[in-house]
């Protein structure tokens, strides 16, 4: 059987829900991926903001291998020391008092949505179950989270849509205020929309949402699945706004590619979760929490986040220069830290393809944008390497 035939048979065995490219990678090292021919690519997609510490980070690999040789899984029927340690560290470095662990961002958001309902029931307002969400949001692919995201392309074919979500324009405080009713339980928002086109919320919007929640007895719930874990230059994006949520979802870079998610909450909220109300078979197992602790070892080290901010400022300045030089290709640059977006005048897919052909991997987003999501461990040299490749692609497209 030929390699091509084997490849075709393998592809046929997979469900067709992904529009995969023909690229396949054999190994990774830091900020680079290598295909089977040995060709090197600078990875500024990071598995969609997942591999924040790059590929094959030695500290993370060592921690995973050591734990894998001892014990993988025992279930949450027992005490799990690595899980307890991870919870303590996340709590110590955030607004939260307690943590719940799961396997993905969608599960973390599901936990938040369930918390909104059970919290209101717990405080004597069971009629309050609706959640205000925002246009262009992305909260996952489960039935509830596609309803929360509200995007028609994700909902088509999955009707009837799960009830309980009221969607309004992003970054418009008055619209959120008008949506509050007697059945409203919470407001769910991404401080920086990722899939929605790398759109940071304004300071006034975030401050206003906190005030509305306080005034009306609502929970402020933040989806930091993509923008959390150092991506914006602080451990969590909400820190830029000086606004604390009541609940927050994490995943993606928390495990640097190992499946792990977390829902963090203040004690007044998490008190509603008593035994039997929620759970996860694999959530917080020994492998996942060992890896997440190793990730935190690096991200909490002195100077790490400061360096992310420094490199984010450098990359943003260089990309602004490219946009100015090629206004027919790039309209503008937006974002925070190392979570940046190139808003395109040409089709974003064309720029993505040109970049990939030159050895730079990126990912598109809503609003005809290309996301620039480098690993947080990049160097100044790699920033300059990426900018040179972006300039080369823009030069071609400008013709």
Secondary structure, 3 states (H helix, E strand, C coil): CCHHHHHHHHHHCCCCCCCCCCCCEEEEEECEEEECCCCEEEECCHHHHCCCCCECCHHHHHHHHHHHCCCCCCCCCCCCHHHHHHHHHHHHCCCCCEEEEECCHHHHHHHHHHHHHHHHHHCCCCCCCEEEEECCCCCCCCHHHHHHHCCHHHHCCCCCCCCCEEEECCCCHHHHHHHCCCCEEEEEECCEECCCCCEECCHHHHHHHHHHHHHHCCEEEEECCCCCCCCCCCCCHHHHHCCCCCEEEECHHHCCCCCCEEEEECHHHHCCCCCCCCCCCCCCCHHHHHHHHHHHHHHCCCCHHHHHHHHHHHHHHHHHHHHHHCCCCEEEEEEECCEEEEEECCCHHHHHHHHHHCCEECEEECCCEEEECCCCCCCHHHHHHHHHHHHHHHHHHHC
